[in-house]
Amino acid sequence: MSTPEEQLQRYRRSIDNVDAILIHTLAERFKLTQSVGVLKAGHGMPPSDPGREQRQIARLRRLAEDAELDPEFAEKFITFVIAEVIHHHERLAGAE
């Protein structure tokens, strides 16, 4: 049987592993969206696509519900990520 301190350390190691996965996943996502931004800028496409953004938010809210994650939190998170992506795309468009 383990002590509460040992259990806490196991939980924290698992949390640290999940945090690493999140960071690496976000890095991969931003690499992909950077490529999208380069493509859009090179072809005069607008930096944002409000219809796609709304579909993504709705899709991720459903995924959050299925995963028993607060959909409000999921929406706030993806809205922040989308805003950052649009900012990157706007910078790329201005560089063309």
Buried (B, 14 or more C-beta within 10 A) or exposed (E): EEEEEEEEEEEEEEEEEEEEEEEEEEEEEBEEBBEBBBEBBEEEBEBBBEEEBEEBBEEBBEEBEEEEBEBEEBBEBBBEBBEEBBEBBBEBBEEE
